[in-house]
């Protein structure tokens, strides 16, 4: 879900973890961890696409 949110928004944005927590439930800290992991993958995909 976090990776899809990054793709939809076009990249990282402030407050994404909090928005995901409000929308899907759960703790912001857990969503922040998921967003951090998704951001690393998003950057890999973006880097691979531009190469």
matplotlib code that plots the C-alpha trace (Angstrom):
import matplotlib.pyplot as plt

x = [0.0, 2.8, 4.5, 1.3, 0.8, 4.3, 3.6, 0.3, 1.7, 4.8, 7.2, 7.7, 5.7, 5.4, 2.6, 2.2, 2.5, -0.1, -2.5, -2.1, -2.7, -5.9, -7.1, -6.2, -5.9, -2.8, 0.0, 1.8, 5.2, 4.4, 3.3, 6.4, 8.5, 6.5, 6.9, 10.6, 10.9, 8.6, 10.6, 13.8, 12.1, 10.5, 14.0, 15.4, 12.6, 13.0, 16.7, 16.3, 13.7, 16.0, 19.1]
y = [0.0, 2.4, 1.8, 2.3, 5.6, 6.7, 5.8, 7.7, 10.8, 10.7, 10.3, 10.9, 13.6, 14.8, 13.2, 10.2, 7.7, 9.7, 9.7, 6.0, 5.4, 7.5, 5.8, 2.2, 2.1, 1.3, 3.2, 6.0, 4.5, 1.2, 3.1, 5.2, 2.0, 0.8, 4.1, 4.1, 0.7, 1.6, 4.8, 2.8, 0.5, 3.4, 5.0, 1.7, 1.5, 5.1, 4.7, 1.5, 3.2, 6.2, 4.0]
z = [0.0, 0.8, -2.5, -4.4, -2.5, -3.5, -7.1, -7.1, -5.5, -7.8, -4.9, -1.2, 0.5, 4.0, 6.1, 3.9, 6.8, 8.9, 5.9, 5.4, 9.2, 9.1, 5.9, 6.7, 10.5, 12.5, 14.1, 12.3, 13.4, 11.6, 8.5, 8.6, 8.5, 5.5, 3.8, 4.3, 2.8, -0.1, -0.7, -1.1, -3.6, -5.4, -5.8, -7.1, -9.7, -10.7, -11.1, -13.1, -15.4, -16.1, -16.9]

ax = plt.figure().add_subplot(projection="3d")
ax.plot(x, y, z, "-o")
ax.set_aspect("equal")
plt.show()
